[in-house]
Amino acid sequence: MDYLLRGAHIYDEIRFSKKDILIKGGAIADIAEDIIPASGVPIFHLNNCFVFPGLIDVHVHLREPGFFYKESIKSGTMAAARGGFTSVCAMPNLDPVPDGAEHLKIQTDIIERDAAVRVYPYGSITVGECQGELSDMAVLAGKVVAFSDDGVGVSSGDMMRCAMTTAKGLNKMIVAHCEDLSLIKGKAVHDGEYARLRGIAGISSESEWRQVERDIGIVREIGCGYHVCHVSTKESVELIRSAKAEGLPVSCETAPHYLTLCDEDLRDDGSFRMNPPIRSAADKRALIDGIKDGTIEIIATDHAPHSREEKSHGLIGSKNGIVGLETAFPVLYTKLVKTGIITLVKLIELMHTNPSKRFKIGSPLKVGERANLTVFDLDAEYEIDPEDFLSKGRSTPFAGWRVFGRCLLTISDGKIAYKDDTL
């Protein structure tokens, strides 16, 4: 179907300007003032709302195949569309793990049937994510966005060296969950103020940054493209900053919860348990500095749903992981843009432009491109209510927060993936 989007502030990767957008046959046919559509073309009167290119999340757990009770490709991508995302990268900690063509096809068949937005699967680095041998990377390379064993860190430096050598030959990135299990020393919470006051053994920052440091050394040796998942510590930020200054092909992401919360905000609630844990106020400041100076170029949600029962055992006893697709943009817009920490343009760079360039996915808001875009009413204020989520997951530390920025419309590959009832 064709559509006309009327009277919105449109971002063209340089600036915002008030224009109309005509979509014909799934592509952007025109961006101009006062477009006159053909008879019968539906018109969305957007009344000074903002249109962005579709947001991109490079770190999402859709849980299917294998864990349908937590999330499905259908429910997860519907949640993505409601959050303004038109492209998501699906992590491989599934059952079966996509470590070869046969296992990957189980996942891609479901994606083709059920996905509301574009889904780009990861291939695993090792067979079964068990780290005993490399996955069938050569066969997977043309079908996956990158390689990751997210959920666990690759403990062996020799295995990571082998993976990077193979990935470089295939022109693919290694996307690393950095966690040295021998250095964790605790459980559930950061080794900081909250843990000390309660006599809890906390998770050390070193368990993250030591593996980042090791991997950067291997990148220096091999030259493979390398991306660090969910950076949470100030030491990791500094290591990545130095690696970029060297000109190494290194990038990284952080998540909304690490930019807006610290361990002083923790509550004994499963909604505050994730891995890595929420760190200290000093770490949060370093992460904010990192997005401001470009060291951290991507914000991803690490959307990781679990069942109510799995998240019902408090901070210590619950499973790691929270949902984030439906809260990411409004939380970041409210806490970072409206407070003057970053600009709206910078936020769009972090959530669309930079992940698009680094992962070579998504499309810009330009005439001739497929229509992948989202519409937000930035003046809309509301309270985050997990019971209203389209995701099967309900666990979020942002429950009850007052935020600005409601997604009204998401068009993915020319089709309406989400439309708010008010539009």
VENCORPE-V287152 format. One record per backbone hydrogen bond with DSSP energy under -0.5 kcal/mol. CO is the residue of the C=O (numbers start at 1). NH is the residue of the N-H. If there is no record, write none. Layout:
CO & NH
CO & NH
This chain:
2 & 42
3 & 23
4 & 6
4 & 44
5 & 21
6 & 46
7 & 48
8 & 10
8 & 19
9 & 51
10 & 12
10 & 17
15 & 12
15 & 14
17 & 10
17 & 19
19 & 8
20 & 32
21 & 5
21 & 23
22 & 24
22 & 29
22 & 30
23 & 3
24 & 27
26 & 371
27 & 24
27 & 29
28 & 368
30 & 22
32 & 20
35 & 37
38 & 41
42 & 4
43 & 45
44 & 6
44 & 46
46 & 49
49 & 9
50 & 52
50 & 376
51 & 11
52 & 374
55 & 86
55 & 87
56 & 58
57 & 89
59 & 302
59 & 303
60 & 62
60 & 91
61 & 305
63 & 67
65 & 95
67 & 70
67 & 71
72 & 76
73 & 77
74 & 78
75 & 79
76 & 80
77 & 81
78 & 82
79 & 83
80 & 85
81 & 84
84 & 55
86 & 118
87 & 57
88 & 90
88 & 120
89 & 60
89 & 91
90 & 122
92 & 94
97 & 99
98 & 124
99 & 136
100 & 104
101 & 105
102 & 106
103 & 107
104 & 108
105 & 109
106 & 110
107 & 111
108 & 112
109 & 113
110 & 114
111 & 115
118 & 88
119 & 121
120 & 90
121 & 145
123 & 148
125 & 135
126 & 129
127 & 130
133 & 127
135 & 137
136 & 140
137 & 141
140 & 143
140 & 144
146 & 123
147 & 175
149 & 152
153 & 155
155 & 157
156 & 160
157 & 161
158 & 162
159 & 163
160 & 164
161 & 165
162 & 166
163 & 167
164 & 168
165 & 169
166 & 170
167 & 172
168 & 171
173 & 147
173 & 175
174 & 176
174 & 227
176 & 178
176 & 229
177 & 179
179 & 181
180 & 183
181 & 184
184 & 204
187 & 189
189 & 203
190 & 192
190 & 195
192 & 196
193 & 197
194 & 198
195 & 199
195 & 200
196 & 199
200 & 202
201 & 187
202 & 204
203 & 191
204 & 207
205 & 208
205 & 209
206 & 210
207 & 180
208 & 211
208 & 212
209 & 213
210 & 214
211 & 215
212 & 216
213 & 217
214 & 218
215 & 219
216 & 220
217 & 221
218 & 222
219 & 223
225 & 174
226 & 251
227 & 176
227 & 229
228 & 253
233 & 237
234 & 238
235 & 239
236 & 240
237 & 241
238 & 242
239 & 243
240 & 244
241 & 245
242 & 246
243 & 247
243 & 248
244 & 247
248 & 250
249 & 226
251 & 228
252 & 297
252 & 298
253 & 231
254 & 300
255 & 258
255 & 259
256 & 260
257 & 261
262 & 265
263 & 266
267 & 269
269 & 272
270 & 273
272 & 274
273 & 321
278 & 190
279 & 263
280 & 284
281 & 285
282 & 286
283 & 287
284 & 288
285 & 289
286 & 290
287 & 291
288 & 292
289 & 293
290 & 294
290 & 295
290 & 296
295 & 297
298 & 254
298 & 300
303 & 61
307 & 311
308 & 311
309 & 312
310 & 319
313 & 317
314 & 318
322 & 304
324 & 327
324 & 328
327 & 331
328 & 332
329 & 333
330 & 334
330 & 404
331 & 335
332 & 336
332 & 337
333 & 338
336 & 341
336 & 342
337 & 340
343 & 347
344 & 348
345 & 349
346 & 350
347 & 351
348 & 352
348 & 353
349 & 354
350 & 299
351 & 56
352 & 356
353 & 357
354 & 358
355 & 359
356 & 360
356 & 361
364 & 366
366 & 369
369 & 28
370 & 372
371 & 414
372 & 54
373 & 411
374 & 52
375 & 408
375 & 409
376 & 50
376 & 378
377 & 380
377 & 406
380 & 405
382 & 403
384 & 386
384 & 400
385 & 388
386 & 389
394 & 396
395 & 323
396 & 399
398 & 401
401 & 384
401 & 403
403 & 382
406 & 377
408 & 420
409 & 375
410 & 412
410 & 417
410 & 418
411 & 373
411 & 413
412 & 415
415 & 412
415 & 417
418 & 410
420 & 423
